[in-house]
Amino acid sequence: MNIKEYIVNKLQELSKYGIEYPEEKINAFYNSMIEQNLSDEEMKTRVDEAYENSIKELEKKRLDDLAREGGYSNFEQIKKVFNYLMDSPIAKYLSVYGGSVPYLMKDQVPKRLIGDIDLHVSLENMDVVRNFIQQNKDIIKVDVDTLDYSNEDFGCELIIDNLNVSIFPTIETPEGRITNNFNYSKATDSVNVTSTLFYGIHDENETIQTEINGRQAKVCCPEYIYIQKSISMREKDVIDLEVLQPMINHEKVSYLKSVQKTPAILKKETLKKGGDTKTIE
């Protein structure tokens, strides 16, 4: 069986799960890999990843639907991992971001699946955080570390109690906050890294100190999350906005909107192990 036949057969297998890959979509996928000069083995890995991701997305949708009906929730797992992190000696270096924040603050079960916990850490404190991770390998698994691909730190992906925890380094500048982040591609064993300057956004106007589950925590303020989700307006954002609406101070929302400008992408690259780098236009 040649690689084209393998790709067609593999993607058409998804029809048994109700996922259809029409011929034109398969051809576009194949031609895209040919244009990237991928080897047969690399193409096989990428199509296997696409297959696995399709199944995962289907399962996520099923759980999301159950969560909306009150039939499923991973919120206790979210709280357990949050409590572990806030009880740890690195808690003072962590700022909690993302969709988990309003639910943690209100101790409210979400009507959707919360996929992970997002953390921001000042770049100057990343070594301390990494040392803690290394000292607790029995509890914390490092799934992806961008330092394996670059001397510049774009963060890491952890697994704690089967929950993904993402850590992204930040840098405070007079113009605003720089955030380094990444996405990992299993198919090519590479990371797509981005460094973004958020003009006008600083730690003092973006985060708050609050008590959650009897623990002091620094979290992204509901107003900033509200602004970001109002822009994205994905299905999960619409659900979160209903929870955020009664939490926000509208004057603060107006203030944050007035001080921020369009973010600037300072760096966008694809990195492979061994130093192979491709700048993304």
Backbone as CSV, one residue per row, in Angstrom:
resi,resn,N_x,N_y,N_z,CA_x,CA_y,CA_z,C_x,C_y,C_z
1,MET,0.849,-1.199,0.000,0.000,0.000,0.000,0.881,1.244,0.000
2,ASN,0.677,2.126,-0.987,1.476,3.349,-1.002,0.894,4.361,-0.018
3,ILE,1.631,5.457,0.190,1.258,6.414,1.230,-0.075,7.096,0.930
4,LYS,-0.364,7.366,-0.334,-1.648,8.003,-0.679,-2.813,7.076,-0.316
5,GLU,-2.681,5.786,-0.616,-3.729,4.831,-0.277,-3.905,4.746,1.240
6,TYR,-2.774,4.776,1.963,-2.835,4.711,3.427,-3.622,5.898,3.976
7,ILE,-3.338,7.105,3.459,-4.010,8.323,3.921,-5.512,8.240,3.645
8,VAL,-5.875,7.835,2.429,-7.291,7.738,2.057,-8.012,6.742,2.961
9,ASN,-7.428,5.540,3.113,-8.065,4.501,3.928,-8.196,4.927,5.392
10,LYS,-7.129,5.556,5.914,-7.131,5.941,7.328,-8.206,6.982,7.612
11,LEU,-8.296,7.996,6.772,-9.264,9.061,7.014,-10.699,8.625,6.731
12,GLN,-10.846,7.708,5.775,-12.204,7.218,5.491,-12.709,6.286,6.588
13,GLU,-11.785,5.730,7.369,-12.168,4.917,8.524,-12.994,5.710,9.525
14,LEU,-12.785,7.026,9.542,-13.487,7.879,10.497,-14.990,7.917,10.263
15,SER,-15.426,7.463,9.090,-16.867,7.482,8.791,-17.644,6.602,9.767
16,LYS,-16.994,5.583,10.336,-17.703,4.724,11.295,-18.010,5.455,12.594
17,TYR,-17.340,6.605,12.801,-17.634,7.454,13.962,-18.518,8.637,13.572
18,GLY,-18.976,8.640,12.337,-19.810,9.741,11.874,-19.025,10.948,11.412
19,ILE,-17.710,10.765,11.205,-16.853,11.862,10.748,-16.523,11.618,9.281
20,GLU,-16.948,12.523,8.423,-16.748,12.342,6.996,-15.576,13.187,6.487
21,TYR,-14.697,12.558,5.726,-13.593,13.231,5.044,-13.826,13.086,3.544
22,PRO,-14.422,14.093,2.887,-14.662,13.992,1.443,-13.350,13.928,0.669
23,GLU,-13.428,13.420,-0.536,-12.226,13.204,-1.351,-11.427,14.486,-1.563
24,GLU,-12.140,15.618,-1.796,-11.409,16.877,-2.037,-10.634,17.327,-0.801
25,LYS,-11.177,17.040,0.384,-10.489,17.413,1.622,-9.257,16.533,1.846
26,ILE,-9.391,15.251,1.514,-8.249,14.330,1.631,-7.149,14.738,0.647
27,ASN,-7.539,15.075,-0.568,-6.555,15.493,-1.571,-5.838,16.774,-1.157
28,ALA,-6.589,17.704,-0.589,-5.975,18.961,-0.135,-4.976,18.695,0.987
29,PHE,-5.340,17.787,1.895,-4.462,17.399,2.999,-3.179,16.757,2.452
30,TYR,-3.350,15.847,1.502,-2.200,15.155,0.905,-1.307,16.139,0.150
31,ASN,-1.896,16.992,-0.660,-1.113,17.953,-1.447,-0.356,18.935,-0.559
32,SER,-0.969,19.302,0.561,-0.305,20.203,1.507,0.966,19.559,2.062
33,MET,0.905,18.265,2.356,2.086,17.560,2.881,3.155,17.402,1.805
34,ILE,2.721,17.173,0.568,3.669,17.077,-0.545,4.417,18.394,-0.715
35,GLU,3.684,19.515,-0.613,4.299,20.841,-0.752,5.311,21.119,0.355
36,GLN,5.109,20.465,1.503,6.044,20.644,2.617,7.228,19.682,2.539
37,ASN,7.262,18.892,1.468,8.358,17.926,1.255,8.491,16.927,2.404
38,LEU,7.354,16.488,2.939,7.388,15.507,4.012,7.679,14.123,3.445
39,SER,8.425,13.336,4.207,8.693,11.959,3.810,7.433,11.120,4.015
40,ASP,7.420,9.910,3.453,6.269,9.018,3.640,6.021,8.769,5.130
41,GLU,7.091,8.591,5.893,6.957,8.320,7.323,6.365,9.534,8.049
42,GLU,6.812,10.719,7.675,6.271,11.936,8.286,4.797,12.123,7.925
43,MET,4.436,11.801,6.684,3.033,11.897,6.282,2.179,10.892,7.042
44,LYS,2.703,9.680,7.218,1.976,8.659,7.970,1.742,9.124,9.410
45,THR,2.777,9.694,10.020,2.652,10.187,11.398,1.615,11.303,11.480
46,ARG,1.620,12.177,10.475,0.693,13.310,10.502,-0.749,12.855,10.313
47,VAL,-0.977,11.900,9.425,-2.356,11.436,9.218,-2.836,10.642,10.431
48,ASP,-1.929,9.905,11.070,-2.298,9.201,12.304,-2.691,10.198,13.388
49,GLU,-1.962,11.308,13.447,-2.278,12.349,14.423,-3.642,12.974,14.107
50,ALA,-3.902,13.227,12.824,-5.194,13.791,12.431,-6.330,12.839,12.810
51,TYR,-6.097,11.560,12.630,-7.094,10.543,12.982,-7.364,10.571,14.491
52,GLU,-6.295,10.544,15.283,-6.428,10.546,16.741,-7.102,11.826,17.231
53,ASN,-6.724,12.969,16.640,-7.312,14.241,17.054,-8.803,14.303,16.737
54,SER,-9.190,13.711,15.615,-10.610,13.686,15.253,-11.411,12.892,16.277
55,ILE,-10.858,11.761,16.709,-11.533,10.937,17.722,-11.605,11.694,19.046
56,LYS,-10.503,12.369,19.412,-10.484,13.137,20.668,-11.502,14.271,20.636
57,GLU,-11.589,14.953,19.487,-12.546,16.055,19.362,-13.985,15.543,19.467
58,LEU,-14.230,14.367,18.891,-15.557,13.775,18.975,-15.908,13.448,20.420
59,GLU,-14.948,12.882,21.149,-15.170,12.552,22.559,-15.347,13.818,23.394
60,LYS,-14.558,14.844,23.077,-14.690,16.113,23.799,-16.076,16.711,23.585
61,LYS,-16.551,16.646,22.352,-17.893,17.172,22.063,-18.949,16.387,22.836
62,ARG,-18.771,15.073,22.910,-19.730,14.239,23.658,-19.765,14.645,25.123
63,LEU,-18.579,14.853,25.715,-18.502,15.238,27.119,-19.023,16.663,27.332
64,ASP,-18.741,17.544,26.350,-19.279,18.910,26.428,-20.803,18.888,26.444
65,ASP,-21.381,18.057,25.573,-22.838,17.954,25.520,-23.396,17.422,26.842
66,LEU,-22.701,16.444,27.414,-23.122,15.909,28.710,-23.004,16.966,29.801
67,ALA,-21.914,17.754,29.747,-21.703,18.796,30.758,-22.815,19.833,30.715
68,ARG,-23.262,20.189,29.520,-24.345,21.174,29.390,-25.641,20.659,30.005
69,GLU,-25.806,19.339,29.964,-27.019,18.739,30.523,-26.842,18.352,31.991
70,GLY,-25.650,18.643,32.540,-25.394,18.305,33.940,-25.032,16.861,34.172
71,GLY,-24.693,16.149,33.097,-24.391,14.722,33.228,-22.917,14.391,33.347
72,TYR,-22.059,15.398,33.240,-20.616,15.148,33.354,-19.905,16.431,33.752
73,SER,-18.865,16.300,34.558,-18.029,17.446,34.900,-16.663,16.963,35.371
74,ASN,-15.614,17.678,34.951,-14.267,17.395,35.470,-13.838,18.502,36.432
75,PHE,-14.828,19.235,36.977,-14.519,20.388,37.815,-13.800,19.989,39.105
76,GLU,-14.162,18.854,39.686,-13.474,18.409,40.903,-12.005,18.141,40.628
77,GLN,-11.718,17.618,39.439,-10.322,17.393,39.042,-9.597,18.726,38.880
78,ILE,-10.266,19.708,38.263,-9.692,21.049,38.116,-9.354,21.622,39.489
79,LYS,-10.286,21.514,40.424,-10.067,22.066,41.777,-8.945,21.330,42.505
80,LYS,-8.875,20.025,42.311,-7.833,19.232,42.977,-6.446,19.662,42.521
81,VAL,-6.269,19.837,41.198,-4.966,20.248,40.666,-4.673,21.695,41.065
82,PHE,-5.686,22.552,41.008,-5.518,23.939,41.451,-5.055,23.975,42.905
83,ASN,-5.707,23.214,43.777,-5.331,23.191,45.193,-3.895,22.713,45.378
84,TYR,-3.510,21.690,44.609,-2.139,21.182,44.691,-1.140,22.284,44.347
85,LEU,-1.420,23.017,43.284,-0.505,24.081,42.856,-0.466,25.221,43.857
86,MET,-1.616,25.595,44.408,-1.664,26.715,45.352,-1.094,26.346,46.719
87,ASP,-1.023,25.057,47.024,-0.411,24.599,48.275,1.092,24.387,48.128
88,SER,1.592,24.493,46.903,3.003,24.225,46.643,3.856,25.473,46.915
89,PRO,5.169,25.291,47.078,6.044,26.437,47.330,6.197,27.386,46.144
90,ILE,5.723,26.987,44.964,5.828,27.884,43.801,4.555,28.694,43.584
91,ALA,3.574,28.548,44.486,2.286,29.221,44.306,2.452,30.728,44.097
92,LYS,3.387,31.329,44.798,3.561,32.786,44.722,4.058,33.252,43.352
93,TYR,4.546,32.316,42.541,5.040,32.675,41.208,3.982,32.466,40.118
94,LEU,2.850,31.876,40.481,1.854,31.463,39.491,0.696,32.448,39.396
95,SER,0.296,32.742,38.158,-0.930,33.493,37.892,-1.826,32.599,37.040
96,VAL,-3.066,32.412,37.475,-3.984,31.504,36.791,-4.772,32.285,35.743
97,TYR,-4.799,31.755,34.534,-5.485,32.391,33.403,-6.472,31.408,32.794
98,GLY,-7.214,31.878,31.809,-8.043,30.987,31.013,-9.446,30.761,31.551
99,GLY,-10.144,29.832,30.906,-11.553,29.595,31.171,-11.874,29.020,32.533
100,SER,-10.877,28.459,33.226,-11.149,27.887,34.552,-11.368,28.962,35.615
101,VAL,-10.847,30.172,35.372,-10.817,31.210,36.415,-12.198,31.581,36.959
102,PRO,-13.177,31.965,36.120,-14.467,32.366,36.701,-15.147,31.251,37.481
103,TYR,-14.986,30.014,37.040,-15.620,28.889,37.733,-14.941,28.613,39.071
104,LEU,-13.610,28.736,39.099,-12.889,28.572,40.360,-13.263,29.681,41.341
105,MET,-13.374,30.910,40.846,-13.703,32.037,41.715,-15.107,31.898,42.304
106,LYS,-16.039,31.379,41.508,-17.425,31.251,41.966,-17.723,29.875,42.560
107,ASP,-16.751,28.956,42.446,-16.961,27.560,42.835,-18.233,27.030,42.176
108,GLN,-18.285,27.239,40.868,-19.462,26.873,40.076,-19.093,25.817,39.048
109,VAL,-19.870,24.761,38.987,-19.619,23.690,38.014,-19.903,24.216,36.611
110,PRO,-18.940,24.119,35.694,-19.142,24.640,34.325,-20.124,23.788,33.539
111,LYS,-20.798,24.431,32.594,-21.661,23.701,31.662,-20.887,23.385,30.392
112,ARG,-19.625,23.115,30.572,-18.756,22.680,29.473,-17.545,22.002,30.087
113,LEU,-16.791,21.312,29.252,-15.565,20.658,29.699,-14.438,21.683,29.781
114,ILE,-13.752,21.733,30.910,-12.556,22.572,31.050,-11.350,21.697,30.722
115,GLY,-10.670,22.008,29.634,-9.617,21.113,29.142,-8.312,21.177,29.896
116,ASP,-8.021,22.337,30.514,-6.718,22.469,31.159,-6.720,23.662,32.110
117,ILE,-5.601,23.851,32.772,-5.351,25.043,33.575,-4.181,25.780,32.934
118,ASP,-4.377,27.060,32.655,-3.319,27.892,32.063,-2.675,28.738,33.153
119,LEU,-1.346,28.746,33.157,-0.598,29.519,34.142,0.378,30.455,33.455
120,HIS,0.525,31.652,33.996,1.577,32.570,33.577,2.605,32.668,34.698
121,VAL,3.873,32.691,34.297,4.968,32.823,35.251,5.963,33.819,34.682
122,SER,6.407,34.756,35.498,7.430,35.688,35.041,8.662,34.910,34.588
123,LEU,9.214,35.298,33.448,10.360,34.579,32.884,11.487,34.410,33.899
124,GLU,11.687,35.423,34.735,12.789,35.368,35.708,12.561,34.312,36.787
125,ASN,11.329,33.822,36.910,11.025,32.800,37.919,10.850,31.402,37.334
126,MET,11.034,31.267,36.032,10.813,29.966,35.404,11.784,28.897,35.896
127,ASP,13.014,29.276,36.214,13.988,28.298,36.719,13.523,27.709,38.050
128,VAL,12.973,28.550,38.908,12.483,28.075,40.207,11.329,27.100,40.000
129,VAL,10.435,27.443,39.084,9.285,26.583,38.796,9.756,25.257,38.205
130,ARG,10.705,25.314,37.296,11.210,24.079,36.683,11.914,23.198,37.718
131,ASN,12.634,23.802,38.649,13.280,23.013,39.704,12.239,22.267,40.535
132,PHE,11.133,22.935,40.838,10.053,22.279,41.590,9.483,21.111,40.788
133,ILE,9.296,21.315,39.502,8.769,20.254,38.642,9.696,19.042,38.659
134,GLN,10.990,19.291,38.539,11.970,18.205,38.539,11.987,17.447,39.857
135,GLN,11.727,18.164,40.943,11.737,17.541,42.276,10.460,16.759,42.569
136,ASN,9.469,16.880,41.696,8.179,16.222,41.942,7.732,15.408,40.734
137,LYS,8.680,14.676,40.156,8.393,13.885,38.961,7.381,12.774,39.216
138,ASP,7.216,12.378,40.475,6.245,11.336,40.787,4.804,11.826,40.640
139,ILE,4.624,13.160,40.683,3.294,13.756,40.572,3.124,14.507,39.256
140,ILE,4.194,15.140,38.815,4.127,16.002,37.635,4.877,15.361,36.462
141,LYS,4.177,15.186,35.353,4.824,14.688,34.137,5.013,15.854,33.173
142,VAL,6.238,16.009,32.676,6.501,17.026,31.653,6.174,16.418,30.298
143,ASP,5.121,16.921,29.667,4.694,16.389,28.373,5.489,17.031,27.241
144,VAL,5.634,18.359,27.293,6.406,19.106,26.292,7.139,20.233,27.008
145,ASP,8.427,20.389,26.693,9.211,21.505,27.229,9.909,22.196,26.065
146,THR,9.621,23.470,25.875,10.188,24.175,24.722,11.707,24.337,24.832
147,LEU,12.256,24.180,26.029,13.719,24.246,26.153,14.404,23.053,25.501
148,ASP,13.626,22.027,25.162,14.170,20.901,24.393,14.349,21.271,22.922
149,TYR,13.765,22.412,22.525,13.790,22.839,21.130,14.518,24.166,20.924
150,SER,14.719,24.904,22.014,15.278,26.245,21.881,15.937,26.668,23.188
151,ASN,16.897,27.577,23.090,17.487,28.165,24.289,16.584,29.237,24.886
152,GLU,15.595,29.667,24.095,14.638,30.669,24.559,13.418,29.949,25.122
153,ASP,12.945,30.414,26.268,11.880,29.732,26.988,10.499,30.202,26.515
154,PHE,9.731,29.268,25.931,8.362,29.563,25.523,7.344,28.789,26.366
155,GLY,7.839,28.126,27.417,6.943,27.448,28.339,6.985,25.945,28.245
156,CYS,6.054,25.323,28.942,5.997,23.860,28.979,4.571,23.397,29.235
157,GLU,4.338,22.154,28.863,3.040,21.505,29.070,3.239,20.374,30.057
158,LEU,2.459,20.397,31.147,2.569,19.388,32.193,1.295,18.554,32.234
159,ILE,1.402,17.392,32.847,0.230,16.588,33.152,0.256,16.292,34.647
160,ILE,-0.774,16.754,35.342,-0.914,16.528,36.772,-2.266,15.884,37.010
161,ASP,-2.268,14.688,37.567,-3.518,13.967,37.816,-4.356,13.871,36.532
162,ASN,-3.698,13.559,35.426,-4.335,13.390,34.114,-4.951,14.664,33.557
163,LEU,-4.560,15.812,34.097,-5.049,17.087,33.596,-3.888,17.878,33.000
164,ASN,-4.110,18.477,31.826,-3.077,19.300,31.208,-2.950,20.631,31.951
165,VAL,-1.711,21.007,32.221,-1.406,22.295,32.839,-0.356,22.979,31.972
166,SER,-0.704,24.134,31.414,0.210,24.869,30.537,0.841,26.025,31.306
167,ILE,2.147,26.180,31.146,2.862,27.294,31.780,3.504,28.138,30.691
168,PHE,3.181,29.436,30.685,3.712,30.354,29.687,4.489,31.480,30.378
169,PRO,5.733,31.714,29.953,6.540,32.780,30.560,6.076,34.163,30.109
170,THR,6.188,35.128,30.996,5.822,36.508,30.676,6.972,37.452,31.038
171,ILE,6.989,38.597,30.358,8.018,39.623,30.611,7.301,40.969,30.697
172,GLU,7.523,41.680,31.789,6.939,43.015,31.944,7.847,44.044,31.264
173,THR,7.257,44.895,30.434,7.997,45.976,29.786,7.214,47.271,29.979
174,PRO,7.829,48.426,29.788,7.082,49.689,29.905,5.893,49.763,28.954
175,GLU,5.993,49.103,27.790,4.914,49.154,26.797,3.765,48.204,27.124
176,GLY,4.056,47.158,27.876,3.029,46.173,28.182,3.640,44.819,28.489
177,ARG,2.798,43.796,28.540,3.253,42.453,28.878,3.577,41.654,27.621
178,ILE,4.748,41.007,27.647,5.110,40.056,26.593,4.808,38.651,27.107
179,THR,4.094,37.881,26.302,3.808,36.493,26.657,4.398,35.573,25.604
180,ASN,5.166,34.594,26.051,5.680,33.548,25.170,4.769,32.326,25.297
181,ASN,4.361,31.776,24.167,3.565,30.551,24.232,3.889,29.642,23.050
182,PHE,3.244,28.482,23.012,3.588,27.498,21.985,2.454,26.523,21.769
183,ASN,2.509,25.857,20.622,1.678,24.694,20.321,2.596,23.586,19.837
184,TYR,2.326,22.374,20.287,3.165,21.232,19.914,2.513,20.420,18.808
185,SER,3.304,20.022,17.823,2.838,19.123,16.761,3.515,17.765,16.934
186,LYS,2.713,16.772,17.274,3.247,15.422,17.440,3.719,14.854,16.109
187,ALA,3.016,15.206,15.046,3.319,14.644,13.721,4.730,14.983,13.281
188,THR,5.169,16.207,13.544,6.497,16.646,13.103,7.462,16.807,14.268
189,ASP,7.012,16.453,15.487,7.803,16.649,16.702,8.432,18.040,16.697
190,SER,7.575,19.048,16.571,8.043,20.429,16.527,7.112,21.301,17.367
191,VAL,7.596,22.491,17.711,6.763,23.436,18.445,6.630,24.721,17.636
192,ASN,5.404,25.207,17.538,5.156,26.510,16.937,5.136,27.528,18.071
193,VAL,6.131,28.395,18.112,6.270,29.326,19.230,5.909,30.739,18.795
194,THR,5.365,31.486,19.739,4.971,32.862,19.477,5.329,33.724,20.682
195,SER,5.849,34.898,20.401,6.103,35.899,21.436,5.268,37.124,21.088
196,THR,4.357,37.510,22.007,3.390,38.565,21.719,3.471,39.675,22.758
197,LEU,3.502,40.908,22.281,3.468,42.079,23.167,2.037,42.585,23.259
198,PHE,1.485,42.570,24.471,0.141,43.086,24.725,0.270,44.517,25.256
199,TYR,0.150,45.460,24.347,0.321,46.866,24.697,-0.677,47.301,25.772
200,GLY,-0.173,48.037,26.763,-1.034,48.631,27.779,-1.497,47.681,28.862
201,ILE,-1.168,46.396,28.733,-1.579,45.402,29.723,-0.402,45.085,30.638
202,HIS,-0.609,45.313,31.927,0.435,45.069,32.927,-0.135,44.205,34.054
203,ASP,0.762,43.635,34.810,0.361,42.749,35.902,-0.626,43.443,36.842
204,GLU,-0.372,44.726,37.152,-1.213,45.402,38.143,-2.629,45.693,37.658
205,ASN,-2.836,45.778,36.336,-4.209,46.023,35.867,-4.871,44.782,35.279
206,GLU,-4.114,43.697,35.180,-4.654,42.490,34.548,-4.960,41.390,35.559
207,THR,-4.294,41.389,36.707,-4.474,40.320,37.682,-5.018,40.860,39.002
208,ILE,-5.625,39.957,39.751,-6.116,40.290,41.088,-5.699,39.183,42.053
209,GLN,-5.630,39.526,43.333,-5.391,38.538,44.378,-6.745,38.201,44.990
210,THR,-7.055,36.921,45.090,-8.362,36.536,45.607,-8.252,35.216,46.361
211,GLU,-9.281,34.890,47.112,-9.306,33.625,47.849,-10.166,32.616,47.096
212,ILE,-9.595,31.453,46.836,-10.301,30.369,46.161,-10.046,29.078,46.933
213,ASN,-11.096,28.387,47.283,-10.973,27.140,48.050,-10.141,27.328,49.315
214,GLY,-10.276,28.502,49.946,-9.542,28.771,51.174,-8.080,29.075,50.965
215,ARG,-7.690,29.345,49.718,-6.285,29.608,49.389,-6.182,30.950,48.667
216,GLN,-5.132,31.686,48.968,-4.868,32.923,48.249,-4.281,32.590,46.881
217,ALA,-4.797,33.244,45.857,-4.318,32.961,44.500,-4.317,34.241,43.678
218,LYS,-3.355,34.328,42.781,-3.338,35.428,41.824,-3.934,34.915,40.522
219,VAL,-4.963,35.609,40.044,-5.655,35.159,38.840,-5.849,36.335,37.886
220,CYS,-6.050,36.018,36.636,-6.411,37.035,35.662,-7.786,37.596,36.039
221,CYS,-7.915,38.909,36.009,-9.175,39.519,36.439,-10.312,39.138,35.482
222,PRO,-11.523,38.987,36.006,-12.670,38.606,35.153,-12.883,39.571,33.992
223,GLU,-12.562,40.866,34.206,-12.790,41.856,33.161,-11.933,41.591,31.927
224,TYR,-10.663,41.197,32.129,-9.787,40.936,30.984,-10.228,39.662,30.256
225,ILE,-10.612,38.640,31.025,-11.110,37.407,30.415,-12.376,37.714,29.611
226,TYR,-13.228,38.554,30.167,-14.472,38.952,29.500,-14.174,39.621,28.151
227,ILE,-13.202,40.521,28.133,-12.840,41.217,26.895,-12.351,40.220,25.846
228,GLN,-11.450,39.323,26.259,-10.880,38.363,25.315,-11.936,37.410,24.762
229,LYS,-12.829,36.951,25.616,-13.858,36.013,25.168,-14.925,36.708,24.325
230,SER,-15.120,37.992,24.566,-16.069,38.756,23.745,-15.556,38.907,22.319
231,ILE,-14.238,38.858,22.166,-13.626,38.937,20.836,-13.677,37.570,20.146
232,SER,-13.309,36.523,20.889,-13.232,35.177,20.291,-14.609,34.631,19.918
233,MET,-15.539,34.694,20.863,-16.924,34.261,20.662,-17.041,32.834,20.108
234,ARG,-16.156,31.936,20.570,-16.338,30.529,20.268,-17.498,30.004,21.119
235,GLU,-17.929,28.801,20.846,-19.062,28.246,21.584,-18.797,28.235,23.086
236,LYS,-17.585,27.827,23.476,-17.263,27.786,24.897,-17.173,29.187,25.495
237,ASP,-16.771,30.179,24.670,-16.691,31.555,25.157,-18.074,32.107,25.478
238,VAL,-19.055,31.772,24.645,-20.429,32.234,24.881,-20.938,31.687,26.213
239,ILE,-20.619,30.424,26.491,-21.017,29.815,27.767,-20.330,30.536,28.926
240,ASP,-19.027,30.808,28.774,-18.267,31.464,29.844,-18.719,32.903,30.070
241,LEU,-19.107,33.585,29.001,-19.527,34.983,29.125,-20.768,35.115,30.012
242,GLU,-21.646,34.123,29.973,-22.824,34.152,30.841,-22.417,34.106,32.312
243,VAL,-21.357,33.369,32.610,-20.868,33.268,33.986,-20.116,34.541,34.375
244,LEU,-19.374,35.099,33.427,-18.562,36.288,33.698,-19.396,37.557,33.857
245,GLN,-20.515,37.637,33.161,-21.298,38.876,33.103,-21.572,39.490,34.483
246,PRO,-22.079,38.736,35.462,-22.348,39.348,36.774,-21.097,39.600,37.620
247,MET,-19.930,39.137,37.152,-18.699,39.270,37.932,-17.919,40.535,37.596
248,ILE,-18.215,41.141,36.454,-17.330,42.189,35.949,-17.722,43.581,36.434
249,ASN,-16.710,44.428,36.515,-16.887,45.859,36.765,-16.797,46.551,35.402
250,HIS,-17.886,47.139,34.955,-17.925,47.698,33.605,-16.969,48.883,33.435
251,GLU,-16.716,49.604,34.512,-15.739,50.702,34.440,-14.344,50.152,34.176
252,LYS,-14.034,49.019,34.814,-12.715,48.407,34.590,-12.610,47.855,33.173
253,VAL,-13.709,47.303,32.666,-13.714,46.827,31.282,-13.405,47.989,30.339
254,SER,-14.045,49.116,30.560,-13.827,50.294,29.715,-12.391,50.787,29.830
255,TYR,-11.863,50.757,31.056,-10.481,51.198,31.268,-9.494,50.294,30.517
256,LEU,-9.661,48.979,30.664,-8.752,48.047,29.999,-8.824,48.192,28.480
257,LYS,-10.025,48.390,27.967,-10.167,48.592,26.525,-9.466,49.875,26.077
258,SER,-9.463,50.898,26.947,-8.884,52.192,26.570,-7.365,52.185,26.565
259,VAL,-6.758,51.325,27.412,-5.289,51.342,27.512,-4.612,50.342,26.584
260,GLN,-5.361,49.343,26.110,-4.724,48.339,25.265,-4.845,48.700,23.786
261,LYS,-3.844,48.254,23.041,-3.840,48.400,21.590,-3.756,47.007,20.974
262,THR,-3.801,46.972,19.662,-3.660,45.695,18.973,-2.327,45.050,19.336
263,PRO,-2.334,43.806,19.824,-1.080,43.138,20.199,-0.120,43.030,19.014
264,ALA,1.188,43.049,19.317,2.219,42.928,18.282,2.895,41.566,18.391
265,ILE,2.969,40.843,17.286,3.696,39.571,17.249,5.178,39.873,17.085
266,LEU,5.953,39.586,18.113,7.387,39.863,18.081,8.176,38.723,17.439
267,LYS,7.665,37.517,17.596,8.353,36.351,17.023,7.330,35.251,16.792
268,LYS,7.479,34.570,15.658,6.611,33.434,15.343,7.428,32.445,14.531
269,GLU,7.759,31.301,15.132,8.652,30.339,14.490,8.191,28.909,14.749
270,THR,8.628,28.027,13.882,8.486,26.595,14.114,9.865,26.043,14.450
271,LEU,9.961,25.368,15.581,11.248,24.868,16.054,11.245,23.348,16.111
272,LYS,12.346,22.778,15.646,12.549,21.338,15.770,13.786,21.089,16.621
273,LYS,13.850,19.903,17.185,15.015,19.550,17.989,16.251,19.537,17.087
274,GLY,17.352,19.996,17.619,18.575,20.050,16.833,18.819,21.392,16.191
275,GLY,17.920,22.357,16.452,18.192,23.719,15.990,17.585,24.110,14.686
276,ASP,16.781,23.217,14.052,16.124,23.571,12.794,14.982,24.538,13.068
277,THR,15.053,25.730,12.494,14.075,26.782,12.760,13.485,27.307,11.478
278,LYS,12.151,27.531,11.499,11.470,28.134,10.366,10.641,29.305,10.863
279,THR,10.929,30.489,10.344,10.146,31.663,10.710,8.820,31.636,9.987
280,ILE,7.730,31.884,10.759,6.384,31.899,10.171,6.010,33.331,9.860
281,GLU,5.677,33.563,8.607,5.310,34.924,8.196,3.920,35.277,8.701
